[in-house]
Amino acid sequence: MSQKVFRKGFLALAVTGALGLSSLAQADLVIGVAGPHTGANATFGEQYWRGATQAAEDINAAGGVNGELIKLIKADDACEPKQAVAVANRLVDQDDAQGVVGHFCSSSTIPASEVYDEAGIIAITPGSTNPAVTERGLSGMFRMCGRDDQQGIVAGDYIVDTLKASKVAIIHDKDTYGQGLADATKAQLNKRGVTEVLYEGLTRGEKDFNALVTKLRAAGAEVVYFGGLHAEAGPLVRQMREQGLTATFLSGDGIVTDELVTTAGGPQYTKGVLMTFGADPRLIADGKAVIEKFRANGFEPEGYTLYSYASVQALAAAFNGAGENDSAKASAWLKANPVQTVMGKKEWDGKGDLKVSDYVVYEWDEQGKYHQQ
């Protein structure tokens, strides 16, 4: 028996333990999990890491990928484009990653994906929704989520058809994701005959929005649409309510975390907040057993947790389908075959986008929890 065969046999016995133990044993298939593991948006990095870790443990316990075990590498980009490029280069040059789950912020995913493309590494993002992610002809770039030009249509139609609003203010955070989503929603509103009463950007990290709230009040906004993340959405909605502005607050999938309530200062401020996000994967029967595992360990698989789990499943299926851990072959396989995931069956088109997008509207309740309408 060769040393390699013996090593794999030994590793197969070790996978019943924690993933950390298997990684110490130098598993063979290296997958980077890239996203904001620190900083204001670290809650999304935790969702990514939790989902990917559980998926790797489950796949390894079932025999791994082409007889090899998955080893995860945490790559922290803090949602900063320059840092994203740096960690992408590290994954390629130092960690010898063969696949990547990430990044989160579209402004990070877009430049980092150029690094992966040049290195011939397959990557799938659980949460980057800007259309440019998959519109640049990169053969190995995929996503497990929808696109902002799909999400914006849902938001715009909801404002017109359900909220019946004609005075809509559109605010964005000047970032690739936030402004892109705001512009997609604006385009749909304009198409439906609604012209925004205010269109303005704020700065990430900003906390004092009182001057902006004054403008919103002066504009007579019935709905405030925000393209951005929870770190700014929370303080903005709180200051709106503190100044007596009762306009409906609607945002996108950048606020899909319980941290929204924390940043707002309590559920009394987030009650009634609306957001668009994919249909709740926690309600899909395919994921019941996995969801129970998370909850048994005291973690609620909110937001992008199951998206990350499904992304690891997709990479594993692609490599297995290719018959070897070759990114080019895995990418071609993934564009030609469906994958059964914890979120149901997923299929991709030639660009790497999902063939079916399932954006719906959620509402936050008085307990600080969000529910699909």
Secondary structure, 3 states (H helix, E strand, C coil): CCHHHHHHHHHHHHCCCCHHHHHHCCCCEEEEEEECCCCCCHHHHHHHHHHHHHHHHHHHHCCCECCECEEEEEEECCCCHHHHHHHHHHHHHCCCCCEEECCCCHHHHHHHHHHHHHHCCEEEECCCCCHHHCCCCCCCEEECCCCHHHHHHHHHHHHHHCCCCCCEEEEECCCHHHHHHHHHHHHHHHHCCCCCCEEEECCCCCCCCHHHHHHHHHHCCCEEEEECCHHHHHHHHHHHHHCCCCCEEEECHHHCCCHHHHHHCCHHHHCCCEEEEECCHHHCHHHHHHHHHHHHCCCCCCCCHHHHHHHHHHHHHHHHHHCCCCHHHHHHHHCCCCEEECCEEECECCCCCECCCCEEEEEECCCCCEEEC
